[in-house]
Amino acid sequence: MGQEKKYMDEYIKEISEKIEDKKEYYAEISDKIWKFAEPRFQEYKSSELLQQSLKKEGFSIKSNLAGEETAFIAEYGFGKPVIGFLGEFDALPGLSQKADTTERIPEEKTSDSKYESVPERVKKQNPGSGYTDNCGHGCGHQLIGTGTLAAVIALKDFMKAHNLKGTIRYYGCPAEENAGGKAFLVRDGYFNDCDLALCWHPEQGRRACYGSTKANFRVFFTFHGTPAHASMCPELGRSALDAVELMDVGVNYMREHMIDEARIHYAITDTGGDAPNVVQSRAQVLYAIRAPKITQVKELYNRVCNIAKGAALMTETTVEIRQVAAYSNLISSKILADHMNTYLEKLGPIPYTEQEYAYAQKFQQSLSDQDKNQLPTIARDYFGPKAPEAMKTPIFEPIACQNLYSDLKYSTDVGDVSWIVPTVHLNIPTFAAGTALHSWQAVAQGKSSIAHKGMLYAAKIMALTALDFLQNPELANQARKELTETLNGETYPDPLPKDLKPEIW
C-alpha cells in the first residue's frame, strides 16, 4: 500500500509539472478562443488553433467529421485501451462582453486573417468577423477545449517517457450549445471503438458527477397562413401568429399534466413581421423539451406536436415541424467518477491569492439581488453540511456532496456519448460563486487567472484519471461491464431524425 501511494504521489507530481510548465501557453490558447467567440458549427478559427497545437505535439488528425466542418479527432499511441477526451469550443449568441469588467459592455470584434479555415462563403457573407458578432463564451467552452488539450498533451508526454501502451484521442466537438454536435459523431460511429470518455465543465463546485442530465429535443414549429389587409378584408386572412400564440397557450395548459422533472421552454423566432395591419402569413416558434429520460422526452414531443396541429386546425393554417437537435440523458460511470474523486481529494482545493479573492468578490457584487440571495441555497445544494465552510470564500472550494446534487437540471450531448462509452463528467469552478452560466458575468471572468487555474486543475484530474486506466487496462473492462449492467438491455435511443444533418440555424 505504501509503495502504491508513493507511485501515485510521483505520478501526480509529474503530470502536474507537465501541465504547469506550459500554463502560459494554455492560457494564451484559451484567451484566443475566448476572443474568437465562434457560434455553433462555425468554430473555424478555434478548431484550427486546437488542431495546429495537437499536430505540433505529434497527434495524427482527422477533420471534417459527420458533416461537421469544425469537428476533428486527434490521436496518439496505439493499442488498447482507447481513451477519449471531449473538447468543446463553441460560444453563445447574444453574450459578447468585455473581459474583467463588472458592467455589461459588449466586446469589440476584429478580424484575424491568419486563420485560413474560415470558408470563403462565410467571409463573403460576413465581412471581417461578422459571423461572430454578438457571441461570447458564457459557458466556458474556451476553457473546456484548452483544458482538455492540456490533459492529452501531458498524458502523451508521460506515455512517451514511460513507454506506456494505449491510445488517447482528443475529440474536437463543435456545437454543444443548442445543436448537440456530439450526437452526430455518435450516430456516425466515431465512438464505436472507444473504451472510455472523459470531459469537464465549469460549475460552482468541484465534483465528478455520479448522476444524470436531462434529455432534450430542439424543435421548430413553422406556421403558414394567408396574408390579408387586417382592416379592409380580415376575413380573407389566416394568421400564422395566432397559431403560434394558441400553440403556446396549449402547451402552457399541458404543463400541469406532465412529470414534475420535465421542462418545456420556447422562443418565438419569427412573429411574421412588424406591420399590425397585415395578417401574418408566416410565424415560427422554437421549443426545447426536456425530461430525465429520452423516452419521456419523446412522449412529451408527440403531445406538443399534437397541440401544434390543433393550433393549425383552429386557425386554418398549416404547420411544418422540424426537429434540429436531440440530447440523450447522461449515464455516469461510477468507476470513472470514483477514480476522479480520489484525485480531487489528493490534489486538494485550488490555491487562490488574495487578489483573486478580491476579483471574485467584485463580480459577486455585480450580481443581481436575486442572484446574491440564491448563494446560500446554491451552497446548500452543492455542499450540504459543508455549506457554511463554502460560504467563507467568494469562490466555492470544498468538494460537492454527490448525494445532494446528483441529478443535473441542464442537458448536454455528452449524454449521447455515455450510452456508447463509459463516461465521466467533471465539474470545476472557474468563476466567482453564484455566477450563472450563460450570463455576461461568466463571459467577463473567462480570461481571469481564476478561470485559468480551474482549467489547469481540470486538466490534471482528467490526465491522472486516464493514467489509472492506461496502467491497468482491466479497469476499462470493469467500466464497460458496469455500463452494460446499468443499461440492462436498453440500447442507444439514436434520437436524431435519420435525415437530419448538422446545420446552422
C-alpha positions as CSV (number, residue, x, y, z in Angstrom):
1,M,0.0,0.0,0.0
2,G,2.9,2.4,0.9
3,Q,4.6,1.7,-2.4
4,E,1.3,2.3,-4.3
5,K,0.9,5.6,-2.6
6,K,4.4,6.5,-3.4
7,Y,3.9,5.9,-7.1
8,M,0.6,7.8,-7.0
9,D,2.3,10.8,-5.4
10,E,5.1,10.6,-8.1
11,Y,2.6,10.5,-10.9
12,I,0.6,13.4,-9.5
13,K,3.8,15.4,-9.3
14,E,4.9,14.5,-12.8
15,I,1.6,15.1,-14.5
16,S,1.1,18.4,-12.6
17,E,4.5,19.7,-13.5
18,K,4.0,18.9,-17.2
19,I,0.8,20.9,-17.2
20,E,2.1,23.8,-15.1
21,D,5.3,24.1,-17.2
22,K,3.1,25.1,-20.1
23,K,0.5,27.1,-18.2
24,E,1.2,30.4,-20.1
25,Y,0.9,28.6,-23.4
26,Y,-2.5,27.1,-22.4
27,A,-3.8,30.4,-21.1
28,E,-2.9,32.1,-24.4
29,I,-4.8,29.4,-26.4
30,S,-7.8,29.7,-24.1
31,D,-7.8,33.5,-24.4
32,K,-7.6,33.3,-28.2
33,I,-10.6,31.0,-28.3
34,W,-12.4,33.4,-25.9
35,K,-11.7,36.2,-28.3
36,F,-12.8,34.3,-31.4
37,A,-16.1,33.5,-29.7
38,E,-17.5,31.5,-32.7
39,P,-21.0,30.1,-32.6
40,R,-22.2,26.5,-33.2
41,F,-20.9,24.8,-36.3
42,Q,-18.9,27.9,-37.2
43,E,-15.9,27.5,-34.8
44,Y,-13.4,27.6,-37.7
45,K,-10.6,29.5,-36.1
46,S,-11.0,27.8,-32.7
47,S,-10.9,24.3,-34.3
48,E,-7.9,25.2,-36.5
49,L,-6.0,26.5,-33.5
50,L,-6.5,23.4,-31.4
51,Q,-5.7,21.1,-34.4
52,Q,-2.5,23.0,-35.1
53,S,-1.5,22.7,-31.4
54,L,-2.1,18.9,-31.4
55,K,-0.4,18.4,-34.7
56,K,2.8,20.1,-33.3
57,E,2.7,17.6,-30.4
58,G,2.7,14.6,-32.7
59,F,-1.0,13.7,-32.8
60,S,-2.5,12.5,-36.1
61,I,-5.6,14.5,-37.2
62,K,-8.8,13.6,-38.9
63,S,-11.1,16.5,-39.6
64,N,-14.5,17.5,-41.1
65,L,-16.4,14.6,-39.5
66,A,-20.1,13.6,-39.6
67,G,-20.9,16.6,-41.8
68,E,-19.4,19.0,-39.2
69,E,-16.7,21.1,-40.8
70,T,-15.2,22.0,-37.4
71,A,-15.2,18.5,-35.8
72,F,-11.9,16.6,-35.6
73,I,-10.2,13.7,-33.9
74,A,-6.5,13.9,-32.8
75,E,-5.0,10.6,-31.9
76,Y,-1.7,9.5,-30.2
77,G,-0.4,6.0,-29.3
78,F,-1.5,2.5,-30.3
79,G,-3.5,-0.4,-28.9
80,K,-5.9,-0.7,-26.0
81,P,-7.4,1.0,-24.1
82,V,-8.6,3.8,-26.3
83,I,-9.4,6.8,-24.1
84,G,-11.4,9.7,-25.5
85,F,-11.2,13.3,-24.2
86,L,-14.1,15.5,-25.2
87,G,-13.1,19.1,-26.1
88,E,-15.7,21.9,-26.8
89,F,-15.1,25.4,-28.1
90,D,-18.4,26.9,-29.3
91,A,-19.7,30.3,-28.0
92,L,-23.2,31.6,-27.3
93,P,-25.0,34.2,-29.4
94,G,-26.0,37.4,-27.6
95,L,-23.3,37.3,-24.9
96,S,-20.5,39.5,-26.3
97,Q,-18.8,41.0,-23.3
98,K,-15.6,42.8,-22.4
99,A,-13.3,40.9,-20.1
100,D,-12.8,41.7,-16.5
101,T,-15.5,44.4,-16.4
102,T,-18.3,44.3,-13.9
103,E,-20.6,46.3,-16.2
104,R,-22.5,45.0,-19.3
105,I,-20.2,46.2,-22.1
106,P,-20.0,44.2,-25.4
107,E,-16.6,43.2,-26.7
108,E,-15.4,44.9,-29.9
109,K,-14.7,42.2,-32.6
110,T,-11.8,42.3,-35.0
111,S,-11.0,40.0,-37.9
112,D,-7.9,37.8,-37.9
113,S,-6.7,36.9,-41.4
114,K,-4.1,34.4,-40.1
115,Y,-6.7,31.6,-39.9
116,E,-7.3,30.1,-43.3
117,S,-10.0,27.7,-42.1
118,V,-12.8,30.2,-42.4
119,P,-14.6,29.2,-45.6
120,E,-14.8,31.8,-48.4
121,R,-18.6,31.6,-48.4
122,V,-18.6,32.7,-44.7
123,K,-16.1,35.5,-45.4
124,K,-18.2,36.8,-48.3
125,Q,-21.5,36.6,-46.3
126,N,-19.8,38.2,-43.2
127,P,-17.0,40.6,-43.9
128,G,-14.5,41.0,-41.1
129,S,-15.7,38.8,-38.2
130,G,-19.4,39.3,-38.8
131,Y,-20.4,35.7,-38.1
132,T,-19.1,36.0,-34.5
133,D,-20.7,39.4,-33.8
134,N,-22.6,39.4,-30.5
135,C,-21.2,36.0,-29.4
136,G,-19.4,35.3,-26.1
137,H,-18.1,32.3,-24.1
138,G,-20.8,32.3,-21.4
139,C,-20.4,28.6,-20.7
140,G,-16.6,28.4,-20.5
141,H,-16.1,26.3,-23.6
142,Q,-12.8,28.1,-24.4
143,L,-11.6,26.6,-21.0
144,I,-13.1,23.2,-21.8
145,G,-11.3,22.9,-25.2
146,T,-8.0,24.1,-23.8
147,G,-8.1,22.3,-20.5
148,T,-8.7,19.1,-22.4
149,L,-5.8,19.9,-24.7
150,A,-3.5,20.3,-21.7
151,A,-4.7,16.9,-20.3
152,V,-3.9,15.0,-23.5
153,I,-0.6,16.6,-24.1
154,A,0.6,15.9,-20.5
155,L,-0.6,12.3,-20.9
156,K,1.1,11.9,-24.2
157,D,4.4,13.2,-22.7
158,F,4.0,10.8,-19.8
159,M,3.3,7.8,-22.1
160,K,6.4,8.7,-24.2
161,A,8.6,9.0,-21.1
162,H,7.4,5.7,-19.6
163,N,6.9,3.7,-22.8
164,L,3.2,3.2,-21.9
165,K,0.9,1.4,-24.4
166,G,-2.6,2.7,-25.2
167,T,-4.4,5.2,-27.4
168,I,-5.5,8.7,-26.4
169,R,-7.9,10.7,-28.5
170,Y,-8.9,14.4,-28.4
171,Y,-12.4,14.6,-29.9
172,G,-12.9,18.2,-31.2
173,C,-16.7,18.5,-30.6
174,P,-18.5,21.5,-32.1
175,A,-21.9,22.9,-31.4
176,E,-22.6,21.6,-27.9
177,E,-24.8,24.6,-27.3
178,N,-28.3,24.2,-28.9
179,A,-27.3,21.8,-31.7
180,G,-25.9,18.7,-29.9
181,G,-22.8,18.2,-32.2
182,K,-21.7,15.0,-30.4
183,A,-24.9,13.2,-31.3
184,F,-24.0,13.4,-35.0
185,L,-20.5,12.0,-34.2
186,V,-22.1,9.1,-32.2
187,R,-24.6,8.4,-34.9
188,D,-21.8,8.1,-37.5
189,G,-19.8,5.6,-35.3
190,Y,-16.8,7.7,-34.2
191,F,-17.1,6.4,-30.7
192,N,-17.6,2.7,-31.5
193,D,-14.1,1.6,-30.8
194,C,-13.5,4.0,-27.8
195,D,-13.2,2.4,-24.3
196,L,-13.7,5.4,-22.1
197,A,-14.6,9.1,-22.4
198,L,-13.6,11.9,-20.1
199,C,-14.8,15.5,-20.1
200,W,-15.2,18.5,-17.8
201,H,-17.3,21.7,-17.5
202,P,-17.1,24.9,-15.4
203,E,-19.5,24.8,-12.4
204,Q,-20.0,26.1,-8.9
205,G,-18.0,23.3,-7.1
206,R,-15.5,20.5,-7.5
207,R,-17.1,17.1,-8.3
208,A,-17.1,14.1,-10.6
209,C,-20.7,13.5,-11.4
210,Y,-22.5,10.3,-10.5
211,G,-25.9,11.5,-11.6
212,S,-27.7,12.2,-14.9
213,T,-28.6,15.2,-17.0
214,K,-31.9,15.9,-18.8
215,A,-32.6,14.5,-22.3
216,N,-33.7,17.3,-24.7
217,F,-35.2,17.8,-28.1
218,R,-35.0,21.2,-30.0
219,V,-37.9,21.6,-32.5
220,F,-39.0,24.4,-34.8
221,F,-42.7,24.8,-35.5
222,T,-43.3,27.0,-38.5
223,F,-46.9,28.0,-39.3
224,H,-48.1,29.2,-42.7
225,G,-51.2,31.2,-43.2
226,T,-52.8,33.6,-45.6
227,P,-51.9,37.3,-45.7
228,A,-54.6,40.0,-46.0
229,H,-55.3,43.6,-45.1
230,A,-56.2,43.4,-41.4
231,S,-58.8,46.1,-41.6
232,M,-60.2,46.1,-45.2
233,C,-60.6,42.3,-45.6
234,P,-59.6,40.4,-42.4
235,E,-62.0,37.6,-43.3
236,L,-59.6,36.6,-46.0
237,G,-56.6,36.3,-43.7
238,R,-55.5,33.3,-41.7
239,S,-52.9,34.3,-39.1
240,A,-49.8,32.2,-38.6
241,L,-49.0,34.3,-35.5
242,D,-52.4,33.4,-34.0
243,A,-51.5,29.8,-34.5
244,V,-48.1,30.2,-32.6
245,E,-49.9,32.0,-29.7
246,L,-52.6,29.3,-29.5
247,M,-49.9,26.6,-29.5
248,D,-48.0,28.3,-26.7
249,V,-51.2,28.6,-24.7
250,G,-52.0,24.9,-25.3
251,V,-48.5,23.9,-24.2
252,N,-48.8,26.0,-21.1
253,Y,-52.0,24.2,-20.1
254,M,-50.2,20.9,-20.7
255,R,-47.6,21.7,-18.1
256,E,-50.0,20.7,-15.2
257,H,-50.2,17.2,-16.8
258,M,-46.6,16.2,-17.2
259,I,-44.0,14.9,-14.7
260,D,-42.5,17.5,-12.3
261,E,-39.0,16.9,-13.6
262,A,-39.9,17.8,-17.2
263,R,-39.2,21.3,-18.6
264,I,-40.6,23.0,-21.7
265,H,-39.3,26.3,-23.0
266,Y,-40.0,28.3,-26.1
267,A,-38.8,31.3,-28.1
268,I,-40.9,32.9,-30.9
269,T,-38.2,33.3,-33.6
270,D,-40.4,34.8,-36.3
271,T,-43.5,36.9,-35.5
272,G,-44.4,37.4,-39.1
273,G,-43.3,41.0,-39.5
274,D,-43.9,44.3,-37.7
275,A,-47.0,45.6,-39.6
276,P,-50.1,45.1,-37.5
277,N,-52.3,45.9,-40.4
278,V,-51.2,42.8,-42.3
279,V,-52.4,39.4,-41.3
280,Q,-49.1,37.4,-40.6
281,S,-48.7,34.6,-43.2
282,R,-45.7,33.0,-41.5
283,A,-44.7,32.7,-37.9
284,Q,-42.2,30.4,-36.1
285,V,-41.5,29.2,-32.6
286,L,-38.6,27.1,-31.3
287,Y,-39.2,24.7,-28.5
288,A,-36.9,22.9,-26.1
289,I,-38.4,19.8,-24.5
290,R,-36.6,18.3,-21.5
291,A,-37.1,15.3,-19.2
292,P,-34.9,12.9,-17.2
293,K,-35.1,10.2,-19.9
294,I,-35.2,10.3,-23.6
295,T,-38.3,8.1,-23.7
296,Q,-40.1,10.7,-21.6
297,V,-39.0,13.5,-24.0
298,K,-40.3,11.5,-27.0
299,E,-43.7,11.2,-25.3
300,L,-43.9,14.9,-24.5
301,Y,-42.7,15.8,-28.0
302,N,-45.6,13.8,-29.5
303,R,-48.1,15.7,-27.3
304,V,-46.5,19.1,-28.2
305,C,-46.8,18.2,-31.9
306,N,-50.5,17.3,-31.4
307,I,-51.0,20.7,-29.8
308,A,-49.3,22.4,-32.8
309,K,-51.5,20.5,-35.2
310,G,-54.6,21.6,-33.1
311,A,-53.5,25.2,-33.3
312,A,-53.2,24.9,-37.1
313,L,-56.6,23.3,-37.3
314,M,-58.2,26.1,-35.2
315,T,-56.6,28.9,-37.3
316,E,-56.9,27.2,-40.7
317,T,-53.2,27.4,-41.2
318,T,-50.6,24.7,-41.8
319,V,-47.7,23.7,-39.6
320,E,-44.2,22.4,-40.5
321,I,-42.4,20.5,-37.7
322,R,-38.6,20.3,-37.9
323,Q,-36.5,18.7,-35.2
324,V,-33.0,20.2,-35.3
325,A,-31.2,18.7,-32.3
326,A,-31.5,15.9,-29.7
327,Y,-29.6,15.2,-26.5
328,S,-29.8,11.9,-24.6
329,N,-29.7,11.7,-20.8
330,L,-26.2,11.2,-19.3
331,I,-25.3,7.8,-17.9
332,S,-22.4,8.4,-15.5
333,S,-19.7,5.8,-14.9
334,K,-19.3,5.3,-11.1
335,I,-15.9,3.5,-11.6
336,L,-14.5,6.5,-13.5
337,A,-16.1,9.0,-11.1
338,D,-14.6,7.2,-8.1
339,H,-11.1,7.5,-9.6
340,M,-11.7,11.2,-10.4
341,N,-12.8,11.9,-6.8
342,T,-9.7,10.2,-5.5
343,Y,-7.7,12.8,-7.3
344,L,-9.9,15.6,-6.3
345,E,-9.1,14.6,-2.7
346,K,-5.4,14.2,-3.4
347,L,-4.9,17.5,-5.2
348,G,-7.0,19.4,-2.6
349,P,-8.6,22.8,-3.3
350,I,-7.3,25.2,-5.9
351,P,-4.9,27.7,-4.3
352,Y,-6.1,31.3,-4.8
353,T,-4.4,34.6,-4.0
354,E,-5.9,37.5,-2.0
355,Q,-6.1,39.4,-5.3
356,E,-8.1,36.6,-6.9
357,Y,-10.5,36.5,-3.9
358,A,-10.9,40.3,-4.3
359,Y,-11.6,39.9,-8.0
360,A,-14.2,37.2,-7.4
361,Q,-15.8,39.4,-4.7
362,K,-16.0,42.3,-7.1
363,F,-18.0,40.1,-9.5
364,Q,-20.2,38.8,-6.8
365,Q,-21.2,42.4,-6.1
366,S,-22.2,42.8,-9.8
367,L,-24.8,40.0,-9.5
368,S,-28.5,40.9,-9.1
369,D,-30.0,41.0,-5.7
370,Q,-31.9,37.8,-6.6
371,D,-28.7,36.0,-7.6
372,K,-27.0,37.2,-4.4
373,N,-29.9,35.9,-2.3
374,Q,-29.5,32.5,-4.0
375,L,-26.0,32.0,-2.8
376,P,-26.8,30.2,0.4
377,T,-29.3,27.9,-1.5
378,I,-26.6,27.1,-4.1
379,A,-24.1,26.3,-1.3
380,R,-26.6,24.0,0.5
381,D,-27.5,22.3,-2.8
382,Y,-23.8,21.6,-3.6
383,F,-22.2,21.2,-0.2
384,G,-24.8,20.2,2.3
385,P,-23.3,20.3,5.8
386,K,-20.1,21.9,4.3
387,A,-22.2,24.9,3.1
388,P,-21.0,27.3,5.9
389,E,-17.4,26.5,5.1
390,A,-18.0,27.0,1.3
391,M,-19.6,30.5,2.0
392,K,-16.4,31.7,3.7
393,T,-14.7,32.5,0.4
394,P,-16.1,34.1,-2.8
395,I,-15.1,31.0,-4.8
396,F,-16.5,27.7,-3.6
397,E,-13.7,25.4,-2.6
398,P,-15.0,22.2,-0.9
399,I,-15.8,19.0,-2.9
400,A,-19.5,18.8,-3.6
401,C,-21.7,16.3,-1.8
402,Q,-22.7,13.8,-4.5
403,N,-25.9,12.5,-2.8
404,L,-27.3,16.1,-2.6
405,Y,-26.7,17.1,-6.2
406,S,-26.6,14.0,-8.4
407,D,-29.3,14.8,-11.0
408,L,-28.5,17.8,-13.0
409,K,-31.1,20.2,-14.5
410,Y,-29.3,21.0,-17.7
411,S,-28.8,19.0,-20.9
412,T,-25.6,18.0,-22.7
413,D,-24.7,16.0,-25.8
414,V,-22.1,14.2,-23.6
415,G,-25.2,12.1,-22.7
416,D,-25.2,10.6,-26.2
417,V,-21.6,9.5,-25.9
418,S,-22.3,8.0,-22.5
419,W,-24.8,5.4,-24.0
420,I,-21.9,4.1,-26.1
421,V,-18.8,4.5,-24.0
422,P,-18.3,4.6,-20.1
423,T,-18.2,8.3,-19.5
424,V,-17.4,10.7,-16.6
425,H,-18.2,14.4,-16.3
426,L,-16.0,16.5,-14.1
427,N,-17.0,19.9,-12.7
428,I,-14.5,22.6,-11.6
429,P,-15.2,26.2,-10.5
430,T,-13.7,28.9,-12.8
431,F,-15.6,32.0,-11.6
432,A,-17.0,33.7,-8.6
433,A,-19.5,31.7,-6.6
434,G,-23.1,32.5,-7.7
435,T,-22.1,33.3,-11.3
436,A,-24.7,31.9,-13.6
437,L,-23.6,30.0,-16.7
438,H,-24.9,31.7,-19.9
439,S,-24.5,35.1,-18.3
440,W,-22.4,38.1,-19.2
441,Q,-20.6,37.8,-15.9
442,A,-19.4,34.3,-16.9
443,V,-18.0,35.7,-20.1
444,A,-16.3,38.6,-18.3
445,Q,-14.4,36.2,-16.0
446,G,-13.4,33.9,-18.8
447,K,-9.8,35.3,-19.2
448,S,-9.1,35.7,-15.5
449,S,-6.4,33.8,-13.5
450,I,-9.2,32.1,-11.6
451,A,-10.5,30.7,-14.9
452,H,-7.1,29.6,-16.0
453,K,-6.3,27.9,-12.6
454,G,-9.6,26.0,-12.8
455,M,-8.9,24.9,-16.4
456,L,-5.4,23.6,-15.5
457,Y,-6.7,21.8,-12.4
458,A,-9.3,20.1,-14.5
459,A,-6.6,19.0,-17.0
460,K,-4.6,17.4,-14.1
461,I,-7.6,15.5,-12.8
462,M,-8.5,14.2,-16.2
463,A,-5.0,13.2,-17.1
464,L,-4.4,11.4,-13.8
465,T,-7.7,9.6,-14.1
466,A,-6.9,8.4,-17.6
467,L,-3.5,7.3,-16.4
468,D,-5.0,4.9,-13.9
469,F,-6.8,3.1,-16.8
470,L,-3.8,3.1,-19.1
471,Q,-1.7,1.5,-16.4
472,N,-4.4,-1.0,-15.5
473,P,-6.4,-1.8,-18.7
474,E,-8.6,-4.3,-16.8
475,L,-10.3,-1.2,-15.2
476,A,-11.7,-0.3,-18.7
477,N,-13.3,-3.8,-18.9
478,Q,-14.9,-3.2,-15.5
479,A,-16.3,0.2,-16.6
480,R,-17.7,-1.5,-19.7
481,K,-19.3,-4.2,-17.6
482,E,-20.8,-1.5,-15.3
483,L,-22.3,0.3,-18.3
484,T,-23.8,-2.9,-19.7
485,E,-25.4,-3.7,-16.3
486,T,-26.7,-0.1,-16.0
487,L,-28.3,-0.2,-19.4
488,N,-29.9,-3.6,-18.6
489,G,-30.7,-4.4,-22.2
490,E,-31.6,-0.9,-23.3
491,T,-29.8,0.3,-26.5
492,Y,-28.8,3.8,-27.6
493,P,-32.0,5.6,-28.5
494,D,-30.5,7.4,-31.5
495,P,-32.8,10.4,-31.1
496,L,-31.8,12.3,-34.2
497,P,-34.1,12.1,-37.2
498,K,-32.5,9.8,-39.8
499,D,-32.3,12.5,-42.5
500,L,-31.1,15.3,-40.2
501,K,-27.7,16.8,-41.0
502,P,-25.7,19.3,-39.0
503,E,-27.0,22.8,-39.9
504,I,-26.6,26.4,-38.9
505,W,-29.9,27.8,-37.8
